[in-house]
């Protein structure tokens, strides 16, 4: 889940927690909204931490050239 999914989970949770006044038997929609918002916050934090770790990596490129670029090396005896 990326940043977009986390924000969507936050929005759906906020709508359920604060805007919906209907009730379903045996389901508290306000609590479901709070749970969705909490899961969205946790997912957003995990996504941002993982994203920041990816930007801190460094890559080294080693180029090894072989060929007749210099004088020949005399054979050892």
Secondary structure, DSSP 8 states (H G I E B T S, - for coil): --HHHHHHHHHHHHIIIII----BTTB-HHHHHHHHHHHHHHHHHHHHHHHHHHHT----------SSSS-------
